[in-house]
Amino acid sequence: MNKLIQWFNSVEWKHGFEQLFIAIDQLLNVIFGNPFSKDTWSDETISSRCGRKGNAKPYMYYRIVIDWLFQYILWQGPDHCVKAYQKEKTQYNMPPAMRKDQ
């Protein structure tokens, strides 16, 4: 039981859960965006795309819902989509050795 508690408190578990969530988020980007558009990128999250597309329909509506969820349900503060786009530009979700700043 102690090892199970240690595993749940470990960095590996949190990292794995975050990667799984990002993969699902990227799938949602392709599903809810136009999968046949040259503007759709499979490695971009729906949050980042909503931050990038700004006030273009339907992304402005998606952004309102996503920002609300992250601010009031997941308690991560305002402007989630814009922050996700800024992280995307810095390649935040890539392994550190593969980022441009390394």
LUMROBA-919520 format. One record per residue: x, y, z of N, C-alpha, C in turn. Coordinates in steps of 0.1 Angstrom, whole numbers, m for minus. Layout:
<dovos>
<dovo><n_c1>X</n_c1><n_c2>Y</n_c2><n_c3>Z</n_c3><ca_c1>X</ca_c1><ca_c2>Y</ca_c2><ca_c3>Z</ca_c3><c_c1>X</c_c1><c_c2>Y</c_c2><c_c3>Z</c_c3></dovo>
...
</dovos>
This chain:
<dovos>
<dovo><n_c1>8</n_c1><n_c2>m12</n_c2><n_c3>0</n_c3><ca_c1>0</ca_c1><ca_c2>0</ca_c2><ca_c3>0</ca_c3><c_c1>9</c_c1><c_c2>13</c_c2><c_c3>0</c_c3></dovo>
<dovo><n_c1>20</n_c1><n_c2>12</n_c2><n_c3>7</n_c3><ca_c1>29</ca_c1><ca_c2>24</ca_c2><ca_c3>8</ca_c3><c_c1>35</c_c1><c_c2>27</c_c2><c_c3>m6</c_c3></dovo>
<dovo><n_c1>38</n_c1><n_c2>16</n_c2><n_c3>m13</n_c3><ca_c1>44</ca_c1><ca_c2>18</ca_c2><ca_c3>m27</ca_c3><c_c1>34</c_c1><c_c2>24</c_c2><c_c3>m36</c_c3></dovo>
<dovo><n_c1>21</n_c1><n_c2>21</n_c2><n_c3>m34</n_c3><ca_c1>10</ca_c1><ca_c2>27</ca_c2><ca_c3>m43</ca_c3><c_c1>9</c_c1><c_c2>42</c_c2><c_c3>m40</c_c3></dovo>
<dovo><n_c1>9</n_c1><n_c2>45</n_c2><n_c3>m27</n_c3><ca_c1>9</ca_c1><ca_c2>59</ca_c2><ca_c3>m23</ca_c3><c_c1>21</c_c1><c_c2>67</c_c2><c_c3>m29</c_c3></dovo>
<dovo><n_c1>33</n_c1><n_c2>61</n_c2><n_c3>m28</n_c3><ca_c1>45</ca_c1><ca_c2>67</ca_c2><ca_c3>m33</ca_c3><c_c1>43</c_c1><c_c2>69</c_c2><c_c3>m48</c_c3></dovo>
<dovo><n_c1>37</n_c1><n_c2>59</n_c2><n_c3>m55</n_c3><ca_c1>36</ca_c1><ca_c2>60</ca_c2><ca_c3>m70</ca_c3><c_c1>26</c_c1><c_c2>72</c_c2><c_c3>m73</c_c3></dovo>
<dovo><n_c1>15</n_c1><n_c2>73</n_c2><n_c3>m66</n_c3><ca_c1>6</ca_c1><ca_c2>84</ca_c2><ca_c3>m69</ca_c3><c_c1>12</c_c1><c_c2>98</c_c2><c_c3>m66</c_c3></dovo>
<dovo><n_c1>22</n_c1><n_c2>98</n_c2><n_c3>m57</n_c3><ca_c1>28</ca_c1><ca_c2>111</ca_c2><ca_c3>m54</ca_c3><c_c1>41</c_c1><c_c2>114</c_c2><c_c3>m63</c_c3></dovo>
<dovo><n_c1>43</n_c1><n_c2>104</n_c2><n_c3>m72</n_c3><ca_c1>56</ca_c1><ca_c2>105</ca_c2><ca_c3>m79</ca_c3><c_c1>54</c_c1><c_c2>115</c_c2><c_c3>m91</c_c3></dovo>
<dovo><n_c1>65</n_c1><n_c2>120</n_c2><n_c3>m96</n_c3><ca_c1>66</ca_c1><ca_c2>129</ca_c2><ca_c3>m108</ca_c3><c_c1>62</c_c1><c_c2>121</c_c2><c_c3>m120</c_c3></dovo>
<dovo><n_c1>66</n_c1><n_c2>108</n_c2><n_c3>m121</n_c3><ca_c1>63</ca_c1><ca_c2>100</ca_c2><ca_c3>m133</ca_c3><c_c1>48</c_c1><c_c2>99</c_c2><c_c3>m135</c_c3></dovo>
<dovo><n_c1>40</n_c1><n_c2>96</n_c2><n_c3>m124</n_c3><ca_c1>25</ca_c1><ca_c2>95</ca_c2><ca_c3>m126</ca_c3><c_c1>19</c_c1><c_c2>108</c_c2><c_c3>m131</c_c3></dovo>
<dovo><n_c1>23</n_c1><n_c2>119</n_c2><n_c3>m125</n_c3><ca_c1>18</ca_c1><ca_c2>132</ca_c2><ca_c3>m129</ca_c3><c_c1>22</c_c1><c_c2>135</c_c2><c_c3>m143</c_c3></dovo>
<dovo><n_c1>34</n_c1><n_c2>132</n_c2><n_c3>m147</n_c3><ca_c1>39</ca_c1><ca_c2>135</ca_c2><ca_c3>m161</ca_c3><c_c1>31</c_c1><c_c2>126</c_c2><c_c3>m170</c_c3></dovo>
<dovo><n_c1>29</n_c1><n_c2>113</n_c2><n_c3>m167</n_c3><ca_c1>21</ca_c1><ca_c2>104</ca_c2><ca_c3>m176</ca_c3><c_c1>7</c_c1><c_c2>109</c_c2><c_c3>m177</c_c3></dovo>
<dovo><n_c1>0</n_c1><n_c2>113</n_c2><n_c3>m166</n_c3><ca_c1>m13</ca_c1><ca_c2>118</ca_c2><ca_c3>m167</ca_c3><c_c1>m14</c_c1><c_c2>131</c_c2><c_c3>m176</c_c3></dovo>
<dovo><n_c1>m5</n_c1><n_c2>140</n_c2><n_c3>m174</n_c3><ca_c1>m4</ca_c1><ca_c2>152</ca_c2><ca_c3>m182</ca_c3><c_c1>m3</c_c1><c_c2>149</c_c2><c_c3>m197</c_c3></dovo>
<dovo><n_c1>6</n_c1><n_c2>139</n_c2><n_c3>m200</n_c3><ca_c1>8</ca_c1><ca_c2>135</ca_c2><ca_c3>m214</ca_c3><c_c1>m5</c_c1><c_c2>129</c_c2><c_c3>m220</c_c3></dovo>
<dovo><n_c1>m12</n_c1><n_c2>121</n_c2><n_c3>m212</n_c3><ca_c1>m24</ca_c1><ca_c2>115</ca_c2><ca_c3>m217</ca_c3><c_c1>m35</c_c1><c_c2>126</c_c2><c_c3>m220</c_c3></dovo>
<dovo><n_c1>m36</n_c1><n_c2>135</n_c2><n_c3>m211</n_c3><ca_c1>m45</ca_c1><ca_c2>146</ca_c2><ca_c3>m212</ca_c3><c_c1>m42</c_c1><c_c2>154</c_c2><c_c3>m225</c_c3></dovo>
<dovo><n_c1>m29</n_c1><n_c2>157</n_c2><n_c3>m227</n_c3><ca_c1>m25</ca_c1><ca_c2>165</ca_c2><ca_c3>m239</ca_c3><c_c1>m28</c_c1><c_c2>157</c_c2><c_c3>m252</c_c3></dovo>
<dovo><n_c1>m26</n_c1><n_c2>144</n_c2><n_c3>m252</n_c3><ca_c1>m30</ca_c1><ca_c2>136</ca_c2><ca_c3>m264</ca_c3><c_c1>m45</c_c1><c_c2>136</c_c2><c_c3>m267</c_c3></dovo>
<dovo><n_c1>m53</n_c1><n_c2>135</n_c2><n_c3>m256</n_c3><ca_c1>m67</ca_c1><ca_c2>136</ca_c2><ca_c3>m258</ca_c3><c_c1>m71</c_c1><c_c2>150</c_c2><c_c3>m263</c_c3></dovo>
<dovo><n_c1>m65</n_c1><n_c2>160</n_c2><n_c3>m258</n_c3><ca_c1>m67</ca_c1><ca_c2>174</ca_c2><ca_c3>m262</ca_c3><c_c1>m64</c_c1><c_c2>176</c_c2><c_c3>m277</c_c3></dovo>
<dovo><n_c1>m53</n_c1><n_c2>170</n_c2><n_c3>m281</n_c3><ca_c1>m49</ca_c1><ca_c2>171</ca_c2><ca_c3>m295</ca_c3><c_c1>m58</c_c1><c_c2>164</c_c2><c_c3>m304</c_c3></dovo>
<dovo><n_c1>m64</n_c1><n_c2>153</n_c2><n_c3>m300</n_c3><ca_c1>m74</ca_c1><ca_c2>145</ca_c2><ca_c3>m307</ca_c3><c_c1>m86</c_c1><c_c2>154</c_c2><c_c3>m309</c_c3></dovo>
<dovo><n_c1>m90</n_c1><n_c2>160</n_c2><n_c3>m298</n_c3><ca_c1>m102</ca_c1><ca_c2>169</ca_c2><ca_c3>m299</ca_c3><c_c1>m100</c_c1><c_c2>181</c_c2><c_c3>m308</c_c3></dovo>
<dovo><n_c1>m87</n_c1><n_c2>186</n_c2><n_c3>m309</n_c3><ca_c1>m84</ca_c1><ca_c2>196</ca_c2><ca_c3>m319</ca_c3><c_c1>m87</c_c1><c_c2>192</c_c2><c_c3>m333</c_c3></dovo>
<dovo><n_c1>m83</n_c1><n_c2>179</n_c2><n_c3>m336</n_c3><ca_c1>m85</ca_c1><ca_c2>174</ca_c2><ca_c3>m350</ca_c3><c_c1>m100</c_c1><c_c2>172</c_c2><c_c3>m352</c_c3></dovo>
<dovo><n_c1>m107</n_c1><n_c2>166</n_c2><n_c3>m342</n_c3><ca_c1>m121</ca_c1><ca_c2>163</ca_c2><ca_c3>m344</ca_c3><c_c1>m130</c_c1><c_c2>176</c_c2><c_c3>m345</c_c3></dovo>
<dovo><n_c1>m128</n_c1><n_c2>185</n_c2><n_c3>m336</n_c3><ca_c1>m136</ca_c1><ca_c2>197</ca_c2><ca_c3>m336</ca_c3><c_c1>m132</c_c1><c_c2>208</c_c2><c_c3>m346</c_c3></dovo>
<dovo><n_c1>m119</n_c1><n_c2>207</n_c2><n_c3>m350</n_c3><ca_c1>m115</ca_c1><ca_c2>216</ca_c2><ca_c3>m361</ca_c3><c_c1>m118</c_c1><c_c2>209</c_c2><c_c3>m374</c_c3></dovo>
<dovo><n_c1>m115</n_c1><n_c2>215</n_c2><n_c3>m385</n_c3><ca_c1>m117</ca_c1><ca_c2>208</ca_c2><ca_c3>m398</ca_c3><c_c1>m105</c_c1><c_c2>199</c_c2><c_c3>m400</c_c3></dovo>
<dovo><n_c1>m107</n_c1><n_c2>186</n_c2><n_c3>m400</n_c3><ca_c1>m95</ca_c1><ca_c2>177</ca_c2><ca_c3>m401</ca_c3><c_c1>m89</c_c1><c_c2>177</c_c2><c_c3>m415</c_c3></dovo>
<dovo><n_c1>m96</n_c1><n_c2>183</n_c2><n_c3>m425</n_c3><ca_c1>m91</ca_c1><ca_c2>183</ca_c2><ca_c3>m439</ca_c3><c_c1>m86</c_c1><c_c2>197</c_c2><c_c3>m442</c_c3></dovo>
<dovo><n_c1>m84</n_c1><n_c2>206</n_c2><n_c3>m432</n_c3><ca_c1>m79</ca_c1><ca_c2>219</ca_c2><ca_c3>m435</ca_c3><c_c1>m64</c_c1><c_c2>220</c_c2><c_c3>m433</c_c3></dovo>
<dovo><n_c1>m58</n_c1><n_c2>228</n_c2><n_c3>m441</n_c3><ca_c1>m43</ca_c1><ca_c2>230</ca_c2><ca_c3>m440</ca_c3><c_c1>m40</c_c1><c_c2>238</c_c2><c_c3>m427</c_c3></dovo>
<dovo><n_c1>m50</n_c1><n_c2>242</n_c2><n_c3>m420</n_c3><ca_c1>m48</ca_c1><ca_c2>250</ca_c2><ca_c3>m407</ca_c3><c_c1>m49</c_c1><c_c2>240</c_c2><c_c3>m395</c_c3></dovo>
<dovo><n_c1>m51</n_c1><n_c2>227</n_c2><n_c3>m397</n_c3><ca_c1>m52</ca_c1><ca_c2>218</ca_c2><ca_c3>m387</ca_c3><c_c1>m39</c_c1><c_c2>211</c_c2><c_c3>m385</c_c3></dovo>
<dovo><n_c1>m34</n_c1><n_c2>211</n_c2><n_c3>m372</n_c3><ca_c1>m21</ca_c1><ca_c2>204</ca_c2><ca_c3>m369</ca_c3><c_c1>m24</c_c1><c_c2>194</c_c2><c_c3>m358</c_c3></dovo>
<dovo><n_c1>m20</n_c1><n_c2>182</n_c2><n_c3>m360</n_c3><ca_c1>m23</ca_c1><ca_c2>171</ca_c2><ca_c3>m350</ca_c3><c_c1>m16</c_c1><c_c2>173</c_c2><c_c3>m337</c_c3></dovo>
<dovo><n_c1>m5</n_c1><n_c2>180</n_c2><n_c3>m337</n_c3><ca_c1>2</ca_c1><ca_c2>182</ca_c2><ca_c3>m324</ca_c3><c_c1>m1</c_c1><c_c2>194</c_c2><c_c3>m317</c_c3></dovo>
<dovo><n_c1>m12</n_c1><n_c2>201</n_c2><n_c3>m321</n_c3><ca_c1>m17</ca_c1><ca_c2>213</ca_c2><ca_c3>m314</ca_c3><c_c1>m29</c_c1><c_c2>209</c_c2><c_c3>m306</c_c3></dovo>
<dovo><n_c1>m30</n_c1><n_c2>215</n_c2><n_c3>m294</n_c3><ca_c1>m42</ca_c1><ca_c2>212</ca_c2><ca_c3>m286</ca_c3><c_c1>m53</c_c1><c_c2>221</c_c2><c_c3>m290</c_c3></dovo>
<dovo><n_c1>m65</n_c1><n_c2>217</n_c2><n_c3>m286</n_c3><ca_c1>m77</ca_c1><ca_c2>225</ca_c2><ca_c3>m289</ca_c3><c_c1>m76</c_c1><c_c2>239</c_c2><c_c3>m282</c_c3></dovo>
<dovo><n_c1>m70</n_c1><n_c2>239</n_c2><n_c3>m270</n_c3><ca_c1>m69</ca_c1><ca_c2>251</ca_c2><ca_c3>m263</ca_c3><c_c1>m60</c_c1><c_c2>261</c_c2><c_c3>m270</c_c3></dovo>
<dovo><n_c1>m48</n_c1><n_c2>255</n_c2><n_c3>m275</n_c3><ca_c1>m39</ca_c1><ca_c2>264</ca_c2><ca_c3>m282</ca_c3><c_c1>m45</c_c1><c_c2>269</c_c2><c_c3>m295</c_c3></dovo>
<dovo><n_c1>m52</n_c1><n_c2>261</n_c2><n_c3>m302</n_c3><ca_c1>m58</ca_c1><ca_c2>265</ca_c2><ca_c3>m314</ca_c3><c_c1>m69</c_c1><c_c2>276</c_c2><c_c3>m312</c_c3></dovo>
<dovo><n_c1>m76</n_c1><n_c2>275</n_c2><n_c3>m301</n_c3><ca_c1>m86</ca_c1><ca_c2>285</ca_c2><ca_c3>m297</ca_c3><c_c1>m79</c_c1><c_c2>298</c_c2><c_c3>m294</c_c3></dovo>
<dovo><n_c1>m67</n_c1><n_c2>297</n_c2><n_c3>m287</n_c3><ca_c1>m59</ca_c1><ca_c2>309</ca_c2><ca_c3>m284</ca_c3><c_c1>m53</c_c1><c_c2>315</c_c2><c_c3>m297</c_c3></dovo>
<dovo><n_c1>m49</n_c1><n_c2>307</n_c2><n_c3>m306</n_c3><ca_c1>m43</ca_c1><ca_c2>312</ca_c2><ca_c3>m319</ca_c3><c_c1>m54</c_c1><c_c2>318</c_c2><c_c3>m328</c_c3></dovo>
<dovo><n_c1>m66</n_c1><n_c2>312</n_c2><n_c3>m329</n_c3><ca_c1>m76</ca_c1><ca_c2>316</ca_c2><ca_c3>m338</ca_c3><c_c1>m83</c_c1><c_c2>329</c_c2><c_c3>m333</c_c3></dovo>
<dovo><n_c1>m82</n_c1><n_c2>332</n_c2><n_c3>m320</n_c3><ca_c1>m87</ca_c1><ca_c2>344</ca_c2><ca_c3>m314</ca_c3><c_c1>m102</c_c1><c_c2>345</c_c2><c_c3>m315</c_c3></dovo>
<dovo><n_c1>m107</n_c1><n_c2>354</n_c2><n_c3>m323</n_c3><ca_c1>m122</ca_c1><ca_c2>357</ca_c2><ca_c3>m324</ca_c3><c_c1>m128</c_c1><c_c2>350</c_c2><c_c3>m337</c_c3></dovo>
<dovo><n_c1>m121</n_c1><n_c2>341</n_c2><n_c3>m343</n_c3><ca_c1>m127</ca_c1><ca_c2>335</ca_c2><ca_c3>m355</ca_c3><c_c1>m138</c_c1><c_c2>324</c_c2><c_c3>m350</c_c3></dovo>
<dovo><n_c1>m149</n_c1><n_c2>323</n_c2><n_c3>m357</n_c3><ca_c1>m159</ca_c1><ca_c2>313</ca_c2><ca_c3>m354</ca_c3><c_c1>m154</c_c1><c_c2>300</c_c2><c_c3>m360</c_c3></dovo>
<dovo><n_c1>m157</n_c1><n_c2>289</n_c2><n_c3>m353</n_c3><ca_c1>m164</ca_c1><ca_c2>287</ca_c2><ca_c3>m341</ca_c3><c_c1>m154</c_c1><c_c2>287</c_c2><c_c3>m328</c_c3></dovo>
<dovo><n_c1>m141</n_c1><n_c2>290</n_c2><n_c3>m331</n_c3><ca_c1>m131</ca_c1><ca_c2>289</ca_c2><ca_c3>m320</ca_c3><c_c1>m134</c_c1><c_c2>299</c_c2><c_c3>m309</c_c3></dovo>
<dovo><n_c1>m140</n_c1><n_c2>310</n_c2><n_c3>m312</n_c3><ca_c1>m143</ca_c1><ca_c2>320</ca_c2><ca_c3>m301</ca_c3><c_c1>m153</c_c1><c_c2>314</c_c2><c_c3>m291</c_c3></dovo>
<dovo><n_c1>m162</n_c1><n_c2>306</n_c2><n_c3>m296</n_c3><ca_c1>m172</ca_c1><ca_c2>299</ca_c2><ca_c3>m287</ca_c3><c_c1>m165</c_c1><c_c2>288</c_c2><c_c3>m279</c_c3></dovo>
<dovo><n_c1>m157</n_c1><n_c2>280</n_c2><n_c3>m286</n_c3><ca_c1>m149</ca_c1><ca_c2>270</ca_c2><ca_c3>m279</ca_c3><c_c1>m140</c_c1><c_c2>276</c_c2><c_c3>m268</c_c3></dovo>
<dovo><n_c1>m134</n_c1><n_c2>287</n_c2><n_c3>m271</n_c3><ca_c1>m125</ca_c1><ca_c2>294</ca_c2><ca_c3>m262</ca_c3><c_c1>m132</c_c1><c_c2>298</c_c2><c_c3>m249</c_c3></dovo>
<dovo><n_c1>m144</n_c1><n_c2>304</n_c2><n_c3>m251</n_c3><ca_c1>m152</ca_c1><ca_c2>308</ca_c2><ca_c3>m240</ca_c3><c_c1>m155</c_c1><c_c2>296</c_c2><c_c3>m230</c_c3></dovo>
<dovo><n_c1>m159</n_c1><n_c2>285</n_c2><n_c3>m236</n_c3><ca_c1>m162</ca_c1><ca_c2>273</ca_c2><ca_c3>m228</ca_c3><c_c1>m150</c_c1><c_c2>268</c_c2><c_c3>m221</c_c3></dovo>
<dovo><n_c1>m139</n_c1><n_c2>266</n_c2><n_c3>m229</n_c3><ca_c1>m126</ca_c1><ca_c2>261</ca_c2><ca_c3>m224</ca_c3><c_c1>m121</c_c1><c_c2>270</c_c2><c_c3>m213</c_c3></dovo>
<dovo><n_c1>m120</n_c1><n_c2>283</n_c2><n_c3>m215</n_c3><ca_c1>m115</ca_c1><ca_c2>292</ca_c2><ca_c3>m205</ca_c3><c_c1>m124</c_c1><c_c2>291</c_c2><c_c3>m192</c_c3></dovo>
<dovo><n_c1>m137</n_c1><n_c2>290</n_c2><n_c3>m194</n_c3><ca_c1>m146</ca_c1><ca_c2>289</ca_c2><ca_c3>m182</ca_c3><c_c1>m143</c_c1><c_c2>277</c_c2><c_c3>m174</c_c3></dovo>
<dovo><n_c1>m142</n_c1><n_c2>265</n_c2><n_c3>m181</n_c3><ca_c1>m139</ca_c1><ca_c2>252</ca_c2><ca_c3>m175</ca_c3><c_c1>m126</c_c1><c_c2>253</c_c2><c_c3>m167</c_c3></dovo>
<dovo><n_c1>m115</n_c1><n_c2>258</n_c2><n_c3>m173</n_c3><ca_c1>m102</ca_c1><ca_c2>259</ca_c2><ca_c3>m166</ca_c3><c_c1>m102</c_c1><c_c2>269</c_c2><c_c3>m155</c_c3></dovo>
<dovo><n_c1>m110</n_c1><n_c2>279</n_c2><n_c3>m156</n_c3><ca_c1>m109</ca_c1><ca_c2>289</ca_c2><ca_c3>m145</ca_c3><c_c1>m118</c_c1><c_c2>285</c_c2><c_c3>m134</c_c3></dovo>
<dovo><n_c1>m130</n_c1><n_c2>281</n_c2><n_c3>m136</n_c3><ca_c1>m140</ca_c1><ca_c2>278</ca_c2><ca_c3>m125</ca_c3><c_c1>m141</c_c1><c_c2>264</c_c2><c_c3>m121</c_c3></dovo>
<dovo><n_c1>m137</n_c1><n_c2>254</n_c2><n_c3>m129</n_c3><ca_c1>m139</ca_c1><ca_c2>240</ca_c2><ca_c3>m126</ca_c3><c_c1>m125</c_c1><c_c2>235</c_c2><c_c3>m122</c_c3></dovo>
<dovo><n_c1>m115</n_c1><n_c2>238</n_c2><n_c3>m130</n_c3><ca_c1>m101</ca_c1><ca_c2>232</ca_c2><ca_c3>m127</ca_c3><c_c1>m92</c_c1><c_c2>242</c_c2><c_c3>m120</c_c3></dovo>
<dovo><n_c1>m97</n_c1><n_c2>254</n_c2><n_c3>m117</n_c3><ca_c1>m90</ca_c1><ca_c2>264</ca_c2><ca_c3>m109</ca_c3><c_c1>m76</c_c1><c_c2>268</c_c2><c_c3>m114</c_c3></dovo>
<dovo><n_c1>m75</n_c1><n_c2>270</n_c2><n_c3>m127</n_c3><ca_c1>m61</ca_c1><ca_c2>273</ca_c2><ca_c3>m132</ca_c3><c_c1>m60</c_c1><c_c2>288</c_c2><c_c3>m136</c_c3></dovo>
<dovo><n_c1>m70</n_c1><n_c2>296</n_c2><n_c3>m133</n_c3><ca_c1>m69</ca_c1><ca_c2>310</ca_c2><ca_c3>m136</ca_c3><c_c1>m75</c_c1><c_c2>313</c_c2><c_c3>m150</c_c3></dovo>
<dovo><n_c1>m76</n_c1><n_c2>326</n_c2><n_c3>m153</n_c3><ca_c1>m82</ca_c1><ca_c2>331</ca_c2><ca_c3>m166</ca_c3><c_c1>m72</c_c1><c_c2>329</c_c2><c_c3>m178</c_c3></dovo>
<dovo><n_c1>m78</n_c1><n_c2>330</n_c2><n_c3>m190</n_c3><ca_c1>m71</ca_c1><ca_c2>330</ca_c2><ca_c3>m202</ca_c3><c_c1>m63</c_c1><c_c2>318</c_c2><c_c3>m205</c_c3></dovo>
<dovo><n_c1>m69</n_c1><n_c2>306</n_c2><n_c3>m202</n_c3><ca_c1>m62</ca_c1><ca_c2>294</ca_c2><ca_c3>m205</ca_c3><c_c1>m58</c_c1><c_c2>292</c_c2><c_c3>m219</c_c3></dovo>
<dovo><n_c1>m67</n_c1><n_c2>295</n_c2><n_c3>m228</n_c3><ca_c1>m64</ca_c1><ca_c2>293</ca_c2><ca_c3>m243</ca_c3><c_c1>m52</c_c1><c_c2>301</c_c2><c_c3>m248</c_c3></dovo>
<dovo><n_c1>m52</n_c1><n_c2>314</n_c2><n_c3>m244</n_c3><ca_c1>m41</ca_c1><ca_c2>323</ca_c2><ca_c3>m248</ca_c3><c_c1>m28</c_c1><c_c2>318</c_c2><c_c3>m242</c_c3></dovo>
<dovo><n_c1>m28</n_c1><n_c2>314</n_c2><n_c3>m229</n_c3><ca_c1>m16</ca_c1><ca_c2>308</ca_c2><ca_c3>m223</ca_c3><c_c1>m11</c_c1><c_c2>295</c_c2><c_c3>m230</c_c3></dovo>
<dovo><n_c1>m21</n_c1><n_c2>287</n_c2><n_c3>m234</n_c3><ca_c1>m18</ca_c1><ca_c2>274</ca_c2><ca_c3>m241</ca_c3><c_c1>m11</c_c1><c_c2>277</c_c2><c_c3>m254</c_c3></dovo>
<dovo><n_c1>m16</n_c1><n_c2>287</n_c2><n_c3>m261</n_c3><ca_c1>m9</ca_c1><ca_c2>291</ca_c2><ca_c3>m274</ca_c3><c_c1>5</c_c1><c_c2>296</c_c2><c_c3>m272</c_c3></dovo>
<dovo><n_c1>7</n_c1><n_c2>304</n_c2><n_c3>m261</n_c3><ca_c1>20</ca_c1><ca_c2>309</ca_c2><ca_c3>m258</ca_c3><c_c1>29</c_c1><c_c2>298</c_c2><c_c3>m255</c_c3></dovo>
<dovo><n_c1>25</n_c1><n_c2>288</n_c2><n_c3>m247</n_c3><ca_c1>33</ca_c1><ca_c2>276</ca_c2><ca_c3>m244</ca_c3><c_c1>36</c_c1><c_c2>268</c_c2><c_c3>m257</c_c3></dovo>
<dovo><n_c1>26</n_c1><n_c2>267</n_c2><n_c3>m266</n_c3><ca_c1>28</ca_c1><ca_c2>260</ca_c2><ca_c3>m279</ca_c3><c_c1>40</c_c1><c_c2>267</c_c2><c_c3>m287</c_c3></dovo>
<dovo><n_c1>40</n_c1><n_c2>280</n_c2><n_c3>m287</n_c3><ca_c1>50</ca_c1><ca_c2>287</ca_c2><ca_c3>m295</ca_c3><c_c1>64</c_c1><c_c2>285</c_c2><c_c3>m289</c_c3></dovo>
<dovo><n_c1>65</n_c1><n_c2>282</n_c2><n_c3>m276</n_c3><ca_c1>78</ca_c1><ca_c2>280</ca_c2><ca_c3>m270</ca_c3><c_c1>82</c_c1><c_c2>265</c_c2><c_c3>m270</c_c3></dovo>
<dovo><n_c1>73</n_c1><n_c2>257</n_c2><n_c3>m276</n_c3><ca_c1>75</ca_c1><ca_c2>242</ca_c2><ca_c3>m276</ca_c3><c_c1>76</c_c1><c_c2>236</c_c2><c_c3>m262</c_c3></dovo>
<dovo><n_c1>67</n_c1><n_c2>242</n_c2><n_c3>m253</n_c3><ca_c1>67</ca_c1><ca_c2>238</ca_c2><ca_c3>m239</ca_c3><c_c1>65</c_c1><c_c2>223</c_c2><c_c3>m237</c_c3></dovo>
<dovo><n_c1>56</n_c1><n_c2>217</n_c2><n_c3>m245</n_c3><ca_c1>53</ca_c1><ca_c2>203</ca_c2><ca_c3>m243</ca_c3><c_c1>62</c_c1><c_c2>193</c_c2><c_c3>m249</c_c3></dovo>
<dovo><n_c1>73</n_c1><n_c2>198</n_c2><n_c3>m256</n_c3><ca_c1>83</ca_c1><ca_c2>189</ca_c2><ca_c3>m261</ca_c3><c_c1>93</c_c1><c_c2>185</c_c2><c_c3>m251</c_c3></dovo>
<dovo><n_c1>100</n_c1><n_c2>174</n_c2><n_c3>m253</n_c3><ca_c1>110</ca_c1><ca_c2>170</ca_c2><ca_c3>m243</ca_c3><c_c1>121</c_c1><c_c2>182</c_c2><c_c3>m242</c_c3></dovo>
<dovo><n_c1>126</n_c1><n_c2>185</n_c2><n_c3>m231</n_c3><ca_c1>135</ca_c1><ca_c2>196</ca_c2><ca_c3>m229</ca_c3><c_c1>147</c_c1><c_c2>196</c_c2><c_c3>m239</c_c3></dovo>
<dovo><n_c1>152</n_c1><n_c2>184</n_c2><n_c3>m242</n_c3><ca_c1>163</ca_c1><ca_c2>183</ca_c2><ca_c3>m251</ca_c3><c_c1>160</c_c1><c_c2>187</c_c2><c_c3>m266</c_c3></dovo>
<dovo><n_c1>147</n_c1><n_c2>187</n_c2><n_c3>m269</n_c3><ca_c1>143</ca_c1><ca_c2>190</ca_c2><ca_c3>m283</ca_c3><c_c1>138</c_c1><c_c2>204</c_c2><c_c3>m285</c_c3></dovo>
<dovo><n_c1>137</n_c1><n_c2>212</n_c2><n_c3>m274</n_c3><ca_c1>132</ca_c1><ca_c2>225</ca_c2><ca_c3>m275</ca_c3><c_c1>142</c_c1><c_c2>234</c_c2><c_c3>m282</c_c3></dovo>
<dovo><n_c1>137</n_c1><n_c2>245</n_c2><n_c3>m289</n_c3><ca_c1>146</ca_c1><ca_c2>254</ca_c2><ca_c3>m296</ca_c3><c_c1>156</c_c1><c_c2>261</c_c2><c_c3>m287</c_c3></dovo>
<dovo><n_c1>151</n_c1><n_c2>264</n_c2><n_c3>m274</n_c3><ca_c1>160</ca_c1><ca_c2>271</ca_c2><ca_c3>m265</ca_c3><c_c1>171</c_c1><c_c2>263</c_c2><c_c3>m259</c_c3></dovo>
<dovo><n_c1>172</n_c1><n_c2>250</n_c2><n_c3>m262</n_c3><ca_c1>182</ca_c1><ca_c2>242</ca_c2><ca_c3>m255</ca_c3><c_c1>195</c_c1><c_c2>242</c_c2><c_c3>m264</c_c3></dovo>
</dovos>
